[in-house]
Amino acid sequence: MSLQLWIWLMVGVTFTLYIGIAIWSKAGSTKEFYVAGSGVSPIANGMATAADWMSAASFISMAGLISFMGYDGSVYLMGWTGGYVLLALLLAPYLRKFGKFTVPDFIGDRYYSDTARVVAVFCALIISFTYVAGQMRGVGLVFSRYLEVDINTGVIIGMAIVLFYAVLGGMKGITYTQVAQYCVLIFAFMVPAIFISIQITGNPIPQIGFGSQGTDGIYLLDKLDSLSRELGFHEYTSGSKSKLDVFFITAALMVGTAGLPHVIVRFFTVQKVRDARKSAGWALLFIAILYTTAPAIAVFARINLIETVSEKRYDELPGWFDNWEKTGLLTFDDKNKDGLVQYVADPQLNELIIDRDIMVMANPEIAELPNWVIALLAAGALAAALSTAAGLLLVISASVSHDLIKKIIKPDVSEKGELIAARVSAFFAVLLAGYFGINPPGFVAATVALAFGLAAASFFPAIVMGIFYKRMNKEGAVSGMIVGLFLMLFYMTKFKFGWFGGGTSDEWWFGVSPEGFGTFAMLANFIVSITICQFTVAPPKEIQELVENIRIPSIE
């Protein structure tokens, strides 16, 4: 069977499955729409959380970034994995015990203020739209290559699919769809990795294979270091980033994870506090399968790419090169007109431009794996992007319908009216998400990293102090969120978009990149919050008692 038929078959079957689940699990109440009726089992919630968490950034982009950055790319592994542990241990059980639908709901009630709620809604919308931009770009990338349409058309197709099951099923539909998507994406990620690990090292376990000897008797990492030096790149196993920047990026990703509204809301979907802890453990196990495999895929893909294209005649390159060249994500410019592909670090001599986001998807084609494996990978990449996009869109719709309309604008709105508002806001959120997918600010993982910085700068201090510091009042929390968010937005737009006279990396404050600046903005949030709360009135007694009660271990 041809590759195109396999792709249509795999994508068609999985999309039919998702749509069928959405119809089967249609939300009939606001509780089902927002938190799936709080009746999801810990294992199912663990799978759904893992699918929600492992977005296009994890599936498509992370291994690609590590493939090009080498040691420096480890910040994404450390930050995202460590951040999930932080979330599971530090925040999830307490937030579940508080029992609200959304993060703005928690902040609005904990800080006894509609102003705090509105600021939290604004933060949730900014974070979610930044994050969803990376997911929609990931959808466009997959469609542009495998369904042979341009990226913009791919984004529009993805919007239509997400719109259907997010608007129809709400959190209930999304949860059970994400369970199916986790199974698809993890199988799709592991099968090519196992194939290539056997092919290159003879070892079927990728996590062991990439540290083993290849068929030529040379250790793969030593071989990659040697190839990198020959082409003028820095050694794969050594870093070029400053230790300070590595620390700041890792910390921003960690605390940003603990402040992501679409991940936090997953712990509201289980019945008991104890189930929140269990589902966090299951999710960590499911996440670890992919995250321990990504470095192996990065090494396999980098070696295969260099050996396949470097110093080879352009007219003799295999079919995969031409396929990806048509997407515009891989370009060759024969500067010296000798017909050979010159792939080197020197930009004056380099003739090959490679979009990092294609590395995972192109890897099975470069390794000449069977067509069904390539098609499976396409289905898995779409599952990863769509699962997270759906979770983010639900956060956006819940923030508008529940936290703005129900809690502030029209408190007497009926449940049916609130449900309609949630679906309408999800519809408009999909349209805006599509725009950001067509006009993204960077690589998928880089775009997502900025969302983590925004979450670190705004939500994390407010949530942590809301749970563990009963003296924190509304004035301190609101001031801290505003300062942290706008400081991060200023730095991000200055150095990513060139606003405010933005400059190069030489002008970064203290040498900290935009991806790591969330840590700096988070510290500013803490300082402002604590300082202001010391000079303003303490929270009411019932709020302080509420905070004490949240921290009492539950016997459920």
Beta strands, then each sheet from edge to edge (+ up, - down):
strand 1: 330-332
strand 2: 352-354
sheet 1: 1+ 2-
end
